[in-house]
Amino acid sequence: MVGDDFHYANSFSDGARTGSVRKTHGETYERKRKADFSDALAVGRALDLTLPDSRPVRDAYAQAQAESLPWLFNHVVRSWLYGAKLALNRKLTPDAELVAVAALLHDLGLAQGGAPDRRFEVVGADAARAFALSHEMGERRAETIWDAIALHTTASIGRFKGIDVACTGSGIGCDYGGFGYQELSEGDKKIILSAYPRLQMKNALTTCLCDIARNHPNTTRDNFIADFGVKFVPGYTRASSVDLLNQAPFAE
């Protein structure tokens, strides 16, 4: 259970607890050869997927790897792979390059530890949109990438935004909460998890989200991070929509 795991997660050193110090916690894994983009393509072939092999996707993979701790990097790659496989199984045909870039870059804001003035999803969406424009992916596709990342924790909206946003979110949701995981074969699950293991993701993600709740609480009170704040961060309080309505300055 996450509640029990948090005691382990909370024991990380301060330097490893946030994504802003990206490689400290990854020293254990640096003895192993880093997975490069050709490894992801090989995993795709094993899954009967033809993954996009383009400069934007290669550079997104490299940027995610450079800016993320190993557990977080593996999460974004798994999200890409799960999403691609679920789309194939569901006979959906999203823009594969766009979805790859969105999935690979969707947690840049988390890797940076969030921000004081905006949700971490928006931090990542802004960075990914700039990336897409710099790689000449076009304004429309860049805006769709922004939507996919900004909405990736709000599936109840994102799944109605269009096929590219929905397919990005389905892969992320599969790796976060197992949504759609039952649609994958045991063989496909083993291929993905062997290539990109979870590395105690539940613990590490809990710690990162609690740090954002603690350090930037005003960006969390109206969204899912508030659940982590209420459960794990002493003194944290969340906004009540009922109170906001009743405290509005209108005489009635």
MIPA-847875 format. One record per residue (C-alpha): x, y, z; residue in one letter. Coordinates in steps of 0.1 Angstrom, whole numbers, padded with zeros to 4 digits, always signed. Example, Ala and Ser with C-alpha at 12.3 -4.5 7.8 and 13.67 -1.06 7.14 Angstrom:
<mikols>
+0123-0045+0078A+0137-0011+0071S
</mikols>
This chain:
<mikols>
+0000+0000+0000M+0012+0035-0007V+0006+0046+0029G+0031+0019+0041D+0055+0025+0013D+0057+0062+0021F+0078+0055+0052H+0104+0041+0028Y+0100+0070+0004A+0103+0096+0030N+0137+0082+0041S+0154+0094+0009F+0180+0121+0015S+0169+0156+0008D+0191+0157-0023G+0173+0128-0038A+0137+0137-0028R+0130+0162-0056T+0135+0160-0093G+0156+0191-0092S+0187+0171-0081V+0182+0146-0109R+0211+0121-0107K+0219+0117-0070T+0194+0089-0065H+0204+0072-0097G+0239+0064-0088E+0230+0028-0080T+0219+0023-0117Y+0248+0041-0134E+0269+0009-0133R+0245-0005-0158K+0245+0006-0194R+0219+0033-0200K+0190+0023-0222A+0194+0042-0255D+0168+0049-0281F+0176+0018-0301S+0166-0003-0271D+0131+0013-0271A+0128+0005-0308L+0138-0031-0301A+0111-0033-0274V+0086-0019-0298G+0094-0046-0323R+0090-0073-0296A+0056-0058-0290L+0047-0058-0327D+0048-0020-0327L+0064+0002-0353T+0074+0031-0331L+0082+0064-0347P+0120+0069-0353D+0123+0106-0359S+0145+0134-0347R+0118+0148-0324P+0112+0115-0308V+0149+0107-0304R+0155+0141-0288D+0125+0138-0265A+0138+0104-0253Y+0172+0119-0247A+0158+0150-0229Q+0136+0129-0206A+0166+0107-0198Q+0189+0137-0191A+0164+0155-0169E+0148+0126-0150S+0158+0102-0122L+0159+0066-0135P+0126+0056-0120W+0109+0087-0136L+0125+0081-0170F+0114+0045-0170N+0079+0057-0161H+0076+0080-0191V+0090+0054-0215V+0066+0027-0202R+0038+0052-0205S+0047+0057-0242W+0049+0019-0248L+0017+0011-0229Y-0001+0038-0248G+0011+0026-0282A+0002-0010-0274K-0033-0001-0261L-0039+0021-0292A-0030-0009-0314L-0052-0033-0294N-0081-0008-0296R-0076-0002-0333K-0069+0035-0328L-0046+0055-0351T-0033+0086-0333P-0004+0107-0345D+0023+0084-0333A+0051+0109-0333E+0030+0135-0314L+0019+0110-0288V+0055+0097-0284A+0068+0132-0277V+0040+0140-0253A+0044+0108-0233A+0082+0111-0231L+0081+0147-0220L+0049+0146-0198H+0068+0147-0165D+0094+0174-0171L+0075+0196-0146G+0077+0168-0120L+0114+0164-0127A+0119+0201-0119Q+0099+0198-0086G+0070+0219-0099G+0068+0257-0096A+0054+0282-0072P+0029+0297-0096D+0016+0269-0117R+0008+0232-0116R+0036+0208-0125F+0016+0196-0154E+0016+0231-0169V+0053+0235-0163V+0059+0203-0183G+0033+0213-0210A+0050+0246-0215D+0084+0230-0219A+0071+0203-0243A+0053+0229-0264R+0086+0249-0267A+0104+0216-0276F+0078+0208-0303A+0081+0243-0319L+0119+0242-0318S+0117+0208-0337H+0093+0223-0363E+0064+0201-0354M+0040+0230-0362G+0018+0251-0340E-0013+0229-0340R+0007+0198-0330R+0026+0218-0304A-0007+0229-0289E-0020+0193-0289T+0011+0182-0270I+0004+0210-0245W-0031+0198-0240D-0020+0161-0237A+0005+0170-0209I-0016+0196-0191A-0046+0172-0189L-0027+0140-0182H-0038+0139-0146T-0074+0148-0155T-0085+0118-0175A-0122+0127-0171S-0116+0157-0195I-0085+0145-0214G-0101+0114-0229R-0127+0137-0246F-0101+0161-0260K-0092+0141-0291G-0075+0109-0300I-0039+0121-0295D-0046+0135-0260V-0066+0105-0251A-0040+0080-0262C-0013+0099-0244T-0034+0098-0212G-0042+0061-0216S-0006+0051-0215G+0002+0073-0185I-0029+0061-0167G-0019+0025-0173C+0015+0030-0157D+0002+0051-0128Y-0029+0032-0118G-0030+0001-0140G-0059+0014-0160F-0062-0008-0191G-0034-0030-0179Y-0057-0061-0181Q-0059-0055-0219E-0023-0064-0223L-0009-0099-0226S+0013-0113-0199E+0041-0115-0225G+0038-0078-0234D+0038-0068-0197K+0070-0088-0192K+0087-0073-0222I+0080-0037-0210I+0088-0042-0174L+0120-0061-0181S+0133-0034-0203A+0121-0005-0181Y+0116-0017-0146P+0095+0003-0120R+0124+0009-0096L+0101+0015-0066Q+0080+0041-0085M+0051+0041-0060K+0075+0052-0032N+0094+0077-0053A+0064+0093-0069L+0046+0096-0035T+0077+0115-0022T+0078+0138-0052C+0041+0147-0050L+0043+0153-0013C+0073+0176-0018D+0052+0196-0043I+0023+0197-0018A+0048+0209+0009R+0068+0234-0013N+0041+0247-0036H+0008+0241-0019P-0012+0267-0037N-0007+0248-0070T-0021+0216-0055T-0052+0224-0034R-0077+0219-0063D-0062+0188-0078N-0051+0152-0071F-0019+0162-0053I-0041+0174-0025A-0049+0138-0017D-0012+0132-0010F-0009+0164+0009G-0039+0156+0032V-0026+0121+0038K+0011+0126+0043F+0020+0163+0048V+0015+0176+0083P-0005+0208+0084G-0016+0206+0048Y-0052+0217+0040T-0071+0216+0008R-0097+0239-0007A-0134+0231-0004S-0155+0239-0034S-0185+0242-0010V-0166+0268+0011D-0155+0288-0020L-0191+0290-0031L-0205+0300+0003N-0177+0325+0009Q-0182+0343-0024A-0188+0381-0017P-0224+0382-0028F-0255+0391-0008A-0283+0367-0014E
</mikols>
